[in-house]
Amino acid sequence: MEALQVAEVDATEKTQLHGVQGRFPERTSPSHTTFRKVEAKLRTGSFPSTVKHANHTIQGESNLTRQTKAVNPHVSLRVLGREIRDSKDTVHIILKAHGYHPFKIHLSQGLRPNDL
């Protein structure tokens, strides 16, 4: 994103709106009230914190996820999520909590029947 010019910072709302329209003509321009609200929040420092709270209750699905992963350890998180009808993020949280890692095992060494 382009840096704001000093002149645009001190300009009126209408001038700010025209500045955005000039730089990004293909985009829909925000209204003048949007600029007013953002400016007020910047002056007071009242932006809400964006901390995510981990309120996950995933214990019931934990056994089903682990059993499904044990049957086929090469299954991806997305496929596993579709099979148990849950999101891939929840499946990832469950598997990480039980020590599984989101990678597939590829054995590259070993004897094959034709090697003997």
N, CA, C and O atoms as CSV, one atom per row, in Angstrom:
chain,resi,resn,atom,element,x,y,z
A,1,MET,N,N,0.836,-1.162,0.000
A,1,MET,CA,C,0.000,0.000,0.000
A,1,MET,C,C,0.883,1.227,0.000
A,1,MET,O,O,1.939,1.241,0.633
A,2,GLU,N,N,0.467,2.228,-0.688
A,2,GLU,CA,C,1.261,3.426,-0.804
A,2,GLU,C,C,1.247,4.199,0.510
A,2,GLU,O,O,0.254,4.180,1.238
A,3,ALA,N,N,2.342,4.871,0.805
A,3,ALA,CA,C,2.401,5.693,2.006
A,3,ALA,C,C,1.592,6.960,1.801
A,3,ALA,O,O,1.570,7.523,0.706
A,4,LEU,N,N,0.932,7.404,2.853
A,4,LEU,CA,C,0.147,8.628,2.751
A,4,LEU,C,C,1.077,9.830,2.693
A,4,LEU,O,O,2.100,9.866,3.377
A,5,GLN,N,N,0.731,10.775,1.907
A,5,GLN,CA,C,1.508,11.996,1.829
A,5,GLN,C,C,1.122,12.895,2.985
A,5,GLN,O,O,-0.003,12.823,3.481
A,6,VAL,N,N,2.045,13.743,3.420
A,6,VAL,CA,C,1.808,14.618,4.561
A,6,VAL,C,C,0.637,15.550,4.292
A,6,VAL,O,O,-0.150,15.836,5.194
A,7,ALA,N,N,0.518,16.021,3.072
A,7,ALA,CA,C,-0.568,16.939,2.731
A,7,ALA,C,C,-1.923,16.259,2.868
A,7,ALA,O,O,-2.906,16.904,3.234
A,8,GLU,N,N,-1.982,14.965,2.578
A,8,GLU,CA,C,-3.252,14.247,2.677
A,8,GLU,C,C,-3.659,14.006,4.118
A,8,GLU,O,O,-4.851,13.907,4.410
A,9,VAL,N,N,-2.703,13.910,5.021
A,9,VAL,CA,C,-3.020,13.670,6.420
A,9,VAL,C,C,-3.740,14.882,7.012
A,9,VAL,O,O,-4.680,14.718,7.790
A,10,ASP,N,N,-3.311,16.096,6.655
A,10,ASP,CA,C,-3.910,17.310,7.196
A,10,ASP,C,C,-5.098,17.803,6.388
A,10,ASP,O,O,-5.690,18.823,6.741
A,11,ALA,N,N,-5.458,17.123,5.334
A,11,ALA,CA,C,-6.530,17.594,4.460
A,11,ALA,C,C,-7.893,17.310,5.066
A,11,ALA,O,O,-8.017,16.558,6.033
A,12,THR,N,N,-8.910,17.922,4.482
A,12,THR,CA,C,-10.277,17.682,4.941
A,12,THR,C,C,-10.728,16.310,4.478
A,12,THR,O,O,-10.061,15.662,3.671
A,13,GLU,N,N,-11.862,15.875,4.996
A,13,GLU,CA,C,-12.382,14.558,4.652
A,13,GLU,C,C,-12.664,14.436,3.159
A,13,GLU,O,O,-12.398,13.404,2.543
A,14,LYS,N,N,-13.208,15.513,2.590
A,14,LYS,CA,C,-13.546,15.472,1.171
A,14,LYS,C,C,-12.286,15.336,0.317
A,14,LYS,O,O,-12.272,14.594,-0.665
A,15,THR,N,N,-11.245,16.047,0.693
A,15,THR,CA,C,-9.989,15.969,-0.052
A,15,THR,C,C,-9.374,14.585,0.105
A,15,THR,O,O,-8.808,14.047,-0.846
A,16,GLN,N,N,-9.481,14.006,1.296
A,16,GLN,CA,C,-8.959,12.656,1.514
A,16,GLN,C,C,-9.690,11.659,0.625
A,16,GLN,O,O,-9.078,10.768,0.036
A,17,LEU,N,N,-10.999,11.822,0.537
A,17,LEU,CA,C,-11.791,10.926,-0.291
A,17,LEU,C,C,-11.375,11.029,-1.751
A,17,LEU,O,O,-11.256,10.011,-2.432
A,18,HIS,N,N,-11.151,12.250,-2.240
A,18,HIS,CA,C,-10.718,12.423,-3.623
A,18,HIS,C,C,-9.307,11.868,-3.834
A,18,HIS,O,O,-8.994,11.364,-4.913
A,19,GLY,N,N,-8.457,11.959,-2.812
A,19,GLY,CA,C,-7.107,11.398,-2.914
A,19,GLY,C,C,-7.129,9.887,-3.073
A,19,GLY,O,O,-6.357,9.324,-3.849
A,20,VAL,N,N,-8.015,9.235,-2.337
A,20,VAL,CA,C,-8.145,7.780,-2.446
A,20,VAL,C,C,-8.730,7.408,-3.805
A,20,VAL,O,O,-8.285,6.444,-4.428
A,21,GLN,N,N,-9.726,8.166,-4.268
A,21,GLN,CA,C,-10.336,7.886,-5.570
A,21,GLN,C,C,-9.328,8.062,-6.693
A,21,GLN,O,O,-9.368,7.328,-7.681
A,22,GLY,N,N,-8.428,9.022,-6.557
A,22,GLY,CA,C,-7.427,9.247,-7.595
A,22,GLY,C,C,-6.385,8.142,-7.653
A,22,GLY,O,O,-5.931,7.764,-8.733
A,23,ARG,N,N,-6.007,7.624,-6.489
A,23,ARG,CA,C,-4.983,6.579,-6.463
A,23,ARG,C,C,-5.534,5.208,-6.807
A,23,ARG,O,O,-4.824,4.381,-7.379
A,24,PHE,N,N,-6.790,4.958,-6.465
A,24,PHE,CA,C,-7.393,3.650,-6.702
A,24,PHE,C,C,-8.722,3.823,-7.440
A,24,PHE,O,O,-9.779,3.629,-6.839
A,25,PRO,N,N,-8.696,4.180,-8.717
A,25,PRO,CA,C,-9.956,4.448,-9.425
A,25,PRO,C,C,-10.802,3.203,-9.662
A,25,PRO,O,O,-12.014,3.319,-9.845
A,26,GLU,N,N,-10.203,2.025,-9.665
A,26,GLU,CA,C,-10.963,0.813,-9.946
A,26,GLU,C,C,-11.691,0.273,-8.715
A,26,GLU,O,O,-12.522,-0.627,-8.836
A,27,ARG,N,N,-11.388,0.813,-7.537
A,27,ARG,CA,C,-12.008,0.337,-6.305
A,27,ARG,C,C,-13.171,1.237,-5.890
A,27,ARG,O,O,-13.232,2.412,-6.254
A,28,THR,N,N,-14.083,0.660,-5.125
A,28,THR,CA,C,-15.166,1.436,-4.547
A,28,THR,C,C,-14.592,2.276,-3.412
A,28,THR,O,O,-13.898,1.753,-2.540
A,29,SER,N,N,-14.872,3.556,-3.420
A,29,SER,CA,C,-14.306,4.459,-2.420
A,29,SER,C,C,-15.106,4.413,-1.129
A,29,SER,O,O,-16.331,4.303,-1.169
A,30,PRO,N,N,-14.434,4.496,0.023
A,30,PRO,CA,C,-15.152,4.547,1.294
A,30,PRO,C,C,-15.864,5.885,1.452
A,30,PRO,O,O,-15.495,6.874,0.819
A,31,SER,N,N,-16.869,5.905,2.288
A,31,SER,CA,C,-17.624,7.141,2.484
A,31,SER,C,C,-16.842,8.105,3.379
A,31,SER,O,O,-15.862,7.720,4.015
A,32,HIS,N,N,-17.286,9.354,3.418
A,32,HIS,CA,C,-16.591,10.350,4.239
A,32,HIS,C,C,-16.755,10.050,5.724
A,32,HIS,O,O,-15.904,10.444,6.521
A,33,THR,N,N,-17.825,9.363,6.115
A,33,THR,CA,C,-17.991,9.006,7.523
A,33,THR,C,C,-16.965,7.961,7.960
A,33,THR,O,O,-16.576,7.915,9.127
A,34,THR,N,N,-16.533,7.133,7.029
A,34,THR,CA,C,-15.491,6.151,7.350
A,34,THR,C,C,-14.208,6.864,7.730
A,34,THR,O,O,-13.556,6.507,8.711
A,35,PHE,N,N,-13.845,7.882,6.945
A,35,PHE,CA,C,-12.646,8.655,7.268
A,35,PHE,C,C,-12.790,9.357,8.616
A,35,PHE,O,O,-11.842,9.410,9.399
A,36,ARG,N,N,-13.989,9.898,8.884
A,36,ARG,CA,C,-14.213,10.604,10.139
A,36,ARG,C,C,-14.066,9.649,11.323
A,36,ARG,O,O,-13.445,9.999,12.326
A,37,LYS,N,N,-14.629,8.449,11.214
A,37,LYS,CA,C,-14.557,7.481,12.309
A,37,LYS,C,C,-13.131,6.983,12.538
A,37,LYS,O,O,-12.690,6.849,13.679
A,38,VAL,N,N,-12.420,6.712,11.456
A,38,VAL,CA,C,-11.038,6.234,11.594
A,38,VAL,C,C,-10.166,7.320,12.208
A,38,VAL,O,O,-9.325,7.036,13.060
A,39,GLU,N,N,-10.365,8.559,11.778
A,39,GLU,CA,C,-9.585,9.661,12.336
A,39,GLU,C,C,-9.867,9.820,13.831
A,39,GLU,O,O,-8.945,10.031,14.619
A,40,ALA,N,N,-11.141,9.718,14.220
A,40,ALA,CA,C,-11.491,9.837,15.632
A,40,ALA,C,C,-10.867,8.713,16.450
A,40,ALA,O,O,-10.394,8.939,17.564
A,41,LYS,N,N,-10.866,7.511,15.902
A,41,LYS,CA,C,-10.268,6.385,16.621
A,41,LYS,C,C,-8.748,6.528,16.724
A,41,LYS,O,O,-8.152,6.152,17.734
A,42,LEU,N,N,-8.126,7.073,15.673
A,42,LEU,CA,C,-6.687,7.284,15.731
A,42,LEU,C,C,-6.328,8.358,16.758
A,42,LEU,O,O,-5.318,8.246,17.453
A,43,ARG,N,N,-7.156,9.395,16.850
A,43,ARG,CA,C,-6.875,10.469,17.811
A,43,ARG,C,C,-7.066,9.991,19.246
A,43,ARG,O,O,-6.290,10.376,20.121
A,44,THR,N,N,-8.078,9.162,19.515
A,44,THR,CA,C,-8.343,8.718,20.883
A,44,THR,C,C,-7.619,7.419,21.224
A,44,THR,O,O,-7.498,7.069,22.397
A,45,GLY,N,N,-7.137,6.701,20.204
A,45,GLY,CA,C,-6.458,5.430,20.465
A,45,GLY,C,C,-7.416,4.355,20.935
A,45,GLY,O,O,-7.054,3.522,21.766
A,46,SER,N,N,-8.632,4.362,20.415
A,46,SER,CA,C,-9.649,3.442,20.916
A,46,SER,C,C,-9.932,2.283,19.972
A,46,SER,O,O,-11.073,1.829,19.881
A,47,PHE,N,N,-8.921,1.799,19.274
A,47,PHE,CA,C,-9.121,0.611,18.457
A,47,PHE,C,C,-9.220,-0.598,19.377
A,47,PHE,O,O,-8.429,-0.720,20.313
A,48,PRO,N,N,-10.165,-1.490,19.135
A,48,PRO,CA,C,-10.284,-2.663,20.008
A,48,PRO,C,C,-9.114,-3.620,19.796
A,48,PRO,O,O,-8.576,-3.736,18.695
A,49,SER,N,N,-8.740,-4.290,20.861
A,49,SER,CA,C,-7.663,-5.277,20.715
A,49,SER,C,C,-8.205,-6.483,19.971
A,49,SER,O,O,-9.379,-6.829,20.103
A,50,THR,N,N,-7.361,-7.109,19.202
A,50,THR,CA,C,-7.791,-8.236,18.372
A,50,THR,C,C,-7.192,-9.537,18.880
A,50,THR,O,O,-6.660,-10.327,18.100
A,51,VAL,N,N,-7.277,-9.762,20.176
A,51,VAL,CA,C,-6.745,-10.975,20.779
A,51,VAL,C,C,-7.779,-12.078,20.629
A,51,VAL,O,O,-8.945,-11.901,20.979
A,52,LYS,N,N,-7.347,-13.207,20.111
A,52,LYS,CA,C,-8.246,-14.354,19.993
A,52,LYS,C,C,-8.211,-15.144,21.288
A,52,LYS,O,O,-7.151,-15.371,21.871
A,53,HIS,N,N,-9.373,-15.550,21.717
A,53,HIS,CA,C,-9.462,-16.363,22.918
A,53,HIS,C,C,-9.698,-17.809,22.517
A,53,HIS,O,O,-10.568,-18.108,21.699
A,54,ALA,N,N,-8.917,-18.692,23.101
A,54,ALA,CA,C,-9.021,-20.108,22.765
A,54,ALA,C,C,-10.068,-20.770,23.651
A,54,ALA,O,O,-9.746,-21.303,24.713
A,55,ASN,N,N,-11.301,-20.734,23.219
A,55,ASN,CA,C,-12.394,-21.369,23.950
A,55,ASN,C,C,-12.849,-22.614,23.196
A,55,ASN,O,O,-14.036,-22.784,22.918
A,56,HIS,N,N,-11.915,-23.464,22.874
A,56,HIS,CA,C,-12.245,-24.641,22.085
A,56,HIS,C,C,-12.634,-25.790,23.009
A,56,HIS,O,O,-11.930,-26.108,23.968
A,57,THR,N,N,-13.747,-26.389,22.702
A,57,THR,CA,C,-14.148,-27.602,23.408
A,57,THR,C,C,-14.141,-28.724,22.379
A,57,THR,O,O,-15.148,-28.987,21.722
A,58,ILE,N,N,-13.011,-29.370,22.249
A,58,ILE,CA,C,-12.826,-30.350,21.182
A,58,ILE,C,C,-12.547,-31.735,21.738
A,58,ILE,O,O,-12.055,-32.594,21.007
A,59,GLN,N,N,-12.847,-31.978,23.009
A,59,GLN,CA,C,-12.519,-33.259,23.609
A,59,GLN,C,C,-13.341,-34.399,23.021
A,59,GLN,O,O,-12.820,-35.502,22.857
A,60,GLY,N,N,-14.614,-34.163,22.700
A,60,GLY,CA,C,-15.471,-35.223,22.187
A,60,GLY,C,C,-15.031,-35.714,20.821
A,60,GLY,O,O,-15.158,-36.901,20.521
A,61,GLU,N,N,-14.517,-34.824,19.993
A,61,GLU,CA,C,-14.107,-35.193,18.642
A,61,GLU,C,C,-12.686,-35.750,18.614
A,61,GLU,O,O,-12.232,-36.261,17.591
A,62,SER,N,N,-11.999,-35.648,19.730
A,62,SER,CA,C,-10.596,-36.027,19.779
A,62,SER,C,C,-10.384,-37.504,19.458
A,62,SER,O,O,-9.508,-37.846,18.664
A,63,ASN,N,N,-11.173,-38.375,20.065
A,63,ASN,CA,C,-11.000,-39.814,19.838
A,63,ASN,C,C,-11.305,-40.206,18.401
A,63,ASN,O,O,-10.591,-41.015,17.810
A,64,LEU,N,N,-12.361,-39.636,17.840
A,64,LEU,CA,C,-12.729,-39.942,16.460
A,64,LEU,C,C,-11.626,-39.501,15.499
A,64,LEU,O,O,-11.290,-40.221,14.559
A,65,THR,N,N,-11.076,-38.338,15.733
A,65,THR,CA,C,-10.005,-37.824,14.872
A,65,THR,C,C,-8.766,-38.704,14.965
A,65,THR,O,O,-8.164,-39.046,13.947
A,66,ARG,N,N,-8.387,-39.070,16.178
A,66,ARG,CA,C,-7.191,-39.910,16.343
A,66,ARG,C,C,-7.388,-41.297,15.748
A,66,ARG,O,O,-6.459,-41.852,15.160
A,67,GLN,N,N,-8.580,-41.864,15.891
A,67,GLN,CA,C,-8.834,-43.183,15.322
A,67,GLN,C,C,-8.785,-43.128,13.792
A,67,GLN,O,O,-8.234,-44.022,13.150
A,68,THR,N,N,-9.359,-42.087,13.224
A,68,THR,CA,C,-9.347,-41.954,11.771
A,68,THR,C,C,-7.923,-41.770,11.262
A,68,THR,O,O,-7.562,-42.323,10.223
A,69,LYS,N,N,-7.117,-41.005,11.974
A,69,LYS,CA,C,-5.719,-40.787,11.581
A,69,LYS,C,C,-4.921,-42.082,11.742
A,69,LYS,O,O,-4.011,-42.340,10.955
A,70,ALA,N,N,-5.245,-42.895,12.742
A,70,ALA,CA,C,-4.528,-44.147,12.966
A,70,ALA,C,C,-4.809,-45.146,11.841
A,70,ALA,O,O,-3.936,-45.938,11.486
A,71,VAL,N,N,-6.014,-45.113,11.282
A,71,VAL,CA,C,-6.365,-46.025,10.189
A,71,VAL,C,C,-5.551,-45.698,8.949
A,71,VAL,O,O,-5.026,-46.600,8.295
A,72,ASN,N,N,-5.441,-44.422,8.620
A,72,ASN,CA,C,-4.687,-43.995,7.442
A,72,ASN,C,C,-3.807,-42.812,7.821
A,72,ASN,O,O,-4.267,-41.671,7.791
A,73,PRO,N,N,-2.547,-43.064,8.179
A,73,PRO,CA,C,-1.685,-41.952,8.609
A,73,PRO,C,C,-1.280,-41.013,7.482
A,73,PRO,O,O,-0.721,-39.951,7.757
A,74,HIS,N,N,-1.536,-41.361,6.234
A,74,HIS,CA,C,-1.150,-40.518,5.108
A,74,HIS,C,C,-2.252,-39.562,4.658
A,74,HIS,O,O,-2.085,-38.837,3.677
A,75,VAL,N,N,-3.371,-39.559,5.369
A,75,VAL,CA,C,-4.493,-38.713,4.975
A,75,VAL,C,C,-4.168,-37.249,5.311
A,75,VAL,O,O,-3.517,-36.967,6.318
A,76,SER,N,N,-4.626,-36.328,4.463
A,76,SER,CA,C,-4.368,-34.917,4.704
A,76,SER,C,C,-5.365,-34.365,5.714
A,76,SER,O,O,-6.390,-34.986,5.999
A,77,LEU,N,N,-5.049,-33.185,6.254
A,77,LEU,CA,C,-5.929,-32.568,7.236
A,77,LEU,C,C,-7.278,-32.205,6.626
A,77,LEU,O,O,-8.313,-32.329,7.280
A,78,ARG,N,N,-7.265,-31.757,5.371
A,78,ARG,CA,C,-8.523,-31.377,4.724
A,78,ARG,C,C,-9.426,-32.589,4.498
A,78,ARG,O,O,-10.630,-32.526,4.744
A,79,VAL,N,N,-8.843,-33.683,4.031
A,79,VAL,CA,C,-9.629,-34.891,3.803
A,79,VAL,C,C,-10.147,-35.432,5.126
A,79,VAL,O,O,-11.300,-35.851,5.224
A,80,LEU,N,N,-9.301,-35.423,6.131
A,80,LEU,CA,C,-9.706,-35.891,7.453
A,80,LEU,C,C,-10.834,-35.022,8.013
A,80,LEU,O,O,-11.772,-35.534,8.624
A,81,GLY,N,N,-10.741,-33.721,7.805
A,81,GLY,CA,C,-11.798,-32.820,8.247
A,81,GLY,C,C,-13.118,-33.089,7.544
A,81,GLY,O,O,-14.184,-33.031,8.157
A,82,ARG,N,N,-13.038,-33.386,6.239
A,82,ARG,CA,C,-14.257,-33.707,5.496
A,82,ARG,C,C,-14.864,-35.021,5.973
A,82,ARG,O,O,-16.086,-35.141,6.056
A,83,GLU,N,N,-14.025,-36.011,6.289
A,83,GLU,CA,C,-14.525,-37.306,6.727
A,83,GLU,C,C,-15.259,-37.223,8.056
A,83,GLU,O,O,-16.285,-37.878,8.237
A,84,ILE,N,N,-14.750,-36.431,8.984
A,84,ILE,CA,C,-15.403,-36.331,10.295
A,84,ILE,C,C,-16.299,-35.099,10.389
A,84,ILE,O,O,-16.830,-34.793,11.457
A,85,ARG,N,N,-16.467,-34.390,9.268
A,85,ARG,CA,C,-17.341,-33.212,9.163
A,85,ARG,C,C,-16.969,-32.134,10.163
A,85,ARG,O,O,-17.792,-31.675,10.955
A,86,ASP,N,N,-15.702,-31.744,10.103
A,86,ASP,CA,C,-15.190,-30.677,10.942
A,86,ASP,C,C,-14.179,-29.882,10.128
A,86,ASP,O,O,-13.773,-30.326,9.055
A,87,SER,N,N,-13.770,-28.729,10.611
A,87,SER,CA,C,-12.833,-27.903,9.854
A,87,SER,C,C,-11.423,-28.473,9.966
A,87,SER,O,O,-11.100,-29.193,10.910
A,88,LYS,N,N,-10.601,-28.139,8.992
A,88,LYS,CA,C,-9.220,-28.623,9.009
A,88,LYS,C,C,-8.444,-28.006,10.165
A,88,LYS,O,O,-7.506,-28.612,10.681
A,89,ASP,N,N,-8.838,-26.788,10.576
A,89,ASP,CA,C,-8.165,-26.139,11.693
A,89,ASP,C,C,-8.427,-26.878,13.001
A,89,ASP,O,O,-7.517,-27.044,13.814
A,90,THR,N,N,-9.660,-27.320,13.206
A,90,THR,CA,C,-9.983,-28.078,14.410
A,90,THR,C,C,-9.262,-29.420,14.407
A,90,THR,O,O,-8.761,-29.861,15.441
A,91,VAL,N,N,-9.210,-30.064,13.256
A,91,VAL,CA,C,-8.484,-31.337,13.137
A,91,VAL,C,C,-7.006,-31.123,13.444
A,91,VAL,O,O,-6.380,-31.943,14.116
A,92,HIS,N,N,-6.455,-30.027,12.953
A,92,HIS,CA,C,-5.043,-29.726,13.193
A,92,HIS,C,C,-4.785,-29.499,14.685
A,92,HIS,O,O,-3.779,-29.973,15.213
A,93,ILE,N,N,-5.674,-28.786,15.363
A,93,ILE,CA,C,-5.530,-28.537,16.802
A,93,ILE,C,C,-5.566,-29.848,17.577
A,93,ILE,O,O,-4.768,-30.055,18.491
A,94,ILE,N,N,-6.492,-30.732,17.211
A,94,ILE,CA,C,-6.628,-32.016,17.906
A,94,ILE,C,C,-5.376,-32.870,17.708
A,94,ILE,O,O,-4.840,-33.432,18.663
A,95,LEU,N,N,-4.920,-32.961,16.464
A,95,LEU,CA,C,-3.763,-33.812,16.187
A,95,LEU,C,C,-2.495,-33.259,16.838
A,95,LEU,O,O,-1.677,-34.030,17.340
A,96,LYS,N,N,-2.321,-31.942,16.838
A,96,LYS,CA,C,-1.145,-31.353,17.483
A,96,LYS,C,C,-1.173,-31.586,18.992
A,96,LYS,O,O,-0.128,-31.789,19.610
A,97,ALA,N,N,-2.371,-31.558,19.586
A,97,ALA,CA,C,-2.495,-31.780,21.027
A,97,ALA,C,C,-2.092,-33.194,21.408
A,97,ALA,O,O,-1.662,-33.435,22.536
A,98,HIS,N,N,-2.228,-34.135,20.473
A,98,HIS,CA,C,-1.888,-35.531,20.760
A,98,HIS,C,C,-0.555,-35.950,20.156
A,98,HIS,O,O,-0.242,-37.139,20.119
A,99,GLY,N,N,0.226,-34.999,19.687
A,99,GLY,CA,C,1.577,-35.300,19.227
A,99,GLY,C,C,1.714,-35.677,17.770
A,99,GLY,O,O,2.805,-36.049,17.338
A,100,TYR,N,N,0.645,-35.596,16.999
A,100,TYR,CA,C,0.745,-35.860,15.568
A,100,TYR,C,C,1.223,-34.602,14.851
A,100,TYR,O,O,1.018,-33.486,15.331
A,101,HIS,N,N,1.848,-34.790,13.720
A,101,HIS,CA,C,2.353,-33.663,12.948
A,101,HIS,C,C,1.764,-33.706,11.549
A,101,HIS,O,O,1.538,-34.789,11.008
A,102,PRO,N,N,1.509,-32.536,10.947
A,102,PRO,CA,C,0.858,-32.507,9.632
A,102,PRO,C,C,1.816,-32.756,8.477
A,102,PRO,O,O,2.009,-31.888,7.626
A,103,PHE,N,N,2.408,-33.926,8.448
A,103,PHE,CA,C,3.219,-34.292,7.297
A,103,PHE,C,C,2.993,-35.755,6.993
A,103,PHE,O,O,2.502,-36.516,7.827
A,104,LYS,N,N,3.353,-36.124,5.803
A,104,LYS,CA,C,3.170,-37.512,5.389
A,104,LYS,C,C,4.513,-38.228,5.445
A,104,LYS,O,O,5.553,-37.656,5.114
A,105,ILE,N,N,4.475,-39.466,5.861
A,105,ILE,CA,C,5.691,-40.257,5.948
A,105,ILE,C,C,5.974,-40.863,4.580
A,105,ILE,O,O,5.128,-41.540,3.997
A,106,HIS,N,N,7.162,-40.611,4.085
A,106,HIS,CA,C,7.598,-41.189,2.818
A,106,HIS,C,C,8.868,-41.991,3.086
A,106,HIS,O,O,9.938,-41.428,3.316
A,107,LEU,N,N,8.732,-43.298,3.051
A,107,LEU,CA,C,9.903,-44.140,3.270
A,107,LEU,C,C,10.680,-44.246,1.962
A,107,LEU,O,O,10.149,-44.672,0.937
A,108,SER,N,N,11.923,-43.856,2.022
A,108,SER,CA,C,12.719,-43.876,0.797
A,108,SER,C,C,13.753,-45.000,0.801
A,108,SER,O,O,14.378,-45.263,-0.227
A,109,GLN,N,N,13.941,-45.660,1.926
A,109,GLN,CA,C,14.893,-46.752,1.981
A,109,GLN,C,C,14.175,-48.015,2.418
A,109,GLN,O,O,13.232,-47.972,3.207
A,110,GLY,N,N,14.626,-49.114,1.904
A,110,GLY,CA,C,14.043,-50.385,2.289
A,110,GLY,C,C,14.136,-51.384,1.149
A,110,GLY,O,O,14.344,-51.012,-0.006
A,111,LEU,N,N,13.979,-52.651,1.487
A,111,LEU,CA,C,14.047,-53.701,0.480
A,111,LEU,C,C,12.686,-53.898,-0.161
A,111,LEU,O,O,11.648,-53.853,0.500
A,112,ARG,N,N,12.718,-54.111,-1.435
A,112,ARG,CA,C,11.500,-54.394,-2.185
A,112,ARG,C,C,11.570,-55.857,-2.632
A,112,ARG,O,O,12.649,-56.449,-2.603
A,113,PRO,N,N,10.454,-56.449,-3.042
A,113,PRO,CA,C,10.474,-57.866,-3.443
A,113,PRO,C,C,11.441,-58.151,-4.591
A,113,PRO,O,O,12.000,-59.246,-4.646
A,114,ASN,N,N,11.657,-57.225,-5.492
A,114,ASN,CA,C,12.565,-57.457,-6.623
A,114,ASN,C,C,14.036,-57.298,-6.244
A,114,ASN,O,O,14.913,-57.617,-7.047
A,115,ASP,N,N,14.324,-56.809,-5.033
A,115,ASP,CA,C,15.709,-56.584,-4.617
A,115,ASP,C,C,16.416,-57.877,-4.230
A,115,ASP,O,O,17.646,-57.913,-4.216
A,116,LEU,N,N,15.702,-58.908,-3.924
A,116,LEU,CA,C,16.340,-60.148,-3.459
A,116,LEU,C,C,16.882,-60.997,-4.552
A,116,LEU,O,O,17.440,-62.061,-4.289
